[in-house]
């Protein structure tokens, strides 16, 4: 992984070490990115009140990769008191291998750590990976957390339908305005790679 991924993994490892040492009396530990938008009332009323903190569980937005499913931290991760206790009872290894390119940094490390401690991770629909403006008003009022608080702004006439912050580059990119359908051995993966570098 990159130096940034390693640094993020070390940062989350230290947060977890602090939490498992000092915060075991709290019902829930909540981790969010600095660009997350959280509605505390919705999070408590719609999510946390319905799950006992004595149940070992981590809630968030799941990302699925080859042979792995991990929680991504952008829209937030809620870890129950029982999950934290299970994590504190297992050996904390900072140098876990990166197993997912979708969540290579601290979130990936945390997911591996939860898995090693036997803590299930639940994909909760209240945690959203995009800002509120990416969802219909009719639906967005039910969600509790959003990642990337605002859409990035671009001057008019930039040629994009919408502009969003790319998850890995933190730079404005065009939202898709077309779809590419592929078939095995048709070069779709190469085309995706080349377009991603554009």
N, C-alpha and C positions, 0 to 999 in steps of 0.2 A: 504494500500500500504506500501511498504518498506520505510525506512528512506531516502534512496536515491531518491525514487520517490517523496517524500514530499519535499525534498530539491530542486530537479529539478523544481517542480511546483512553489515553492517560488521564485526561481531564475528567471524563465520566467515571473512570475507575476511582479517582480520588473523591468524587462526589458520593459514589456508592459506599466507599470506605467510611466516609464521614457519617453518612446516613445510617449504616449498619452499626456504627459505634455510638452515635449520639441521638438518633431520632426514632428509636424502636417503640416509643410510647405514643407516637402519632398514628392516627388511623390510616392516613394516606400520604404518600410522598408524591409530589407532582413535579415532573421535569418538562420544561418547555424551551423552545428556541427563543432567541431574542426578538425574532420577527413573528412570533405567534400572537394571535388575538384570542383571549380567553374570556368567556362569559361565565363568571364564577357561579352565579345563581343557576344557570342552566346545567353547568357541570355537576354541581351538588345535587340539585333537584332531580335531574333527568338521568344521572349516571350513578354517582357515588352513594346516594341514599338507597339504591336498589341492590347494592352488593355489600355483603358483610366484610369489614376489614379483617375479620378473622379467617377469611377464605384466602389462601395464597393465590394471587391473581395479578396480572399486569394488563391494563387496558390501554388501547391506543389504535393507531392505524397500521394494519399489517401490510408488509411487503413480502411477496413471494419470489424466491429465486430457485436456482437448481438445488434441490434437496434441502432447502431451508425456508423458514418463514419467520421473519423478525419484525419487531415493532419499530417503526420510524419515529424519531423524536420531533419532527417538525410541528405537527399539530398537538404534540404532547404525549406524555406517558404517565399513567397513574399506577402506582405500585402500592398494593395493600400492606398493612402492618405485618400480616402473616407471611407475605412474600418476602418482605425485607428480613424477617427473622430467619426464613429458610436460606436466604442468601448469606446471612451472617454466619450460619452454621456450616457453610461450605467454604472450601479454600478459594480465595479470590486470586485469580491469575490475571495479571495485567496484560500479558503477552499472548492472548488468544489469537489464533490465525483469522485473517479476514476471509469470511466464507460467502459474502454477498456483495456484489458490486452495487446493488441498489442502496444498501445501508452499510458502507464500508467503515465509517468512523465510529464515534462513541455510541450511536444507537445500535449498531451491529454488535459491538462489544457487550452492551447491556443485554441485548437479546440472547447472546450466547451465554452470558452469566446467568440469566433467568432460566434458560434451558438446562444448564448444568446443575442448578439448584432444584430442578424439578417443578418450576413455577410455570403454569400455563399462561400463554399470552392470548388475549381475546381481541379480535378485530371489532371495535365498537364504532358504529356509524355516526356517533356524535362528534368524532374527531375527524376533521376534514383537512386535506392536504393543500387546499387553495384558499384564497381570500373569499370573504362573503360575496363579493361582486361576481364570482365565478358560478354562483348557485342562484336559482330562482328565489325571489323574495318569499314566495309561498313556502319554500322548503328551508331556506337558510335560518329562519327564526327558530327552528328546532335544534340546530346544531350547537354544540358547546364550545368548540375550539376550532380555530382556523390557522393555517400556516400561511406565511407571506402575506402580511396584513393588507397590503395594497398592491394593485397592479402597477407595474412601472409605467411611467408616462413616456410617450414618444411624440415627436412632432407630427402634425397632420401630413398625410401624403407619404408615409414611410413604407406603404405597400403591404402592411400586415393588417389582418382583421383585428387582432388584439395583441397586446404585448404583455408578457408575463416574465417573472424572474425565474430563470432556469435553476433547478434544484442544485446542480453541481457547480455551475459557473457563477451564480449570483450576478448574472449579467442579463440585460434585456434580450429576449429572443422572440421571434414570431410564434404565436400560437398556430397550430395546424389549420390550414384552410383546404387541405386535400387529404386523401387516404391512398396509401400504396398497398395493394394486395399482392401477396407473394405466394410462391409455391416452392417445394423443396428443390434446391440446386438451381434456383432462378436468379440468384444474385441479390436477393432482397436485403440480406444482412450487410453485404458490401455497400449497397446503395444507402442503407441507414447510416452506416459508418461515415461515408463520404458526405452525406447531407449534414450529419452531426458536426462535421469539421468546418462547414461553410460559415 
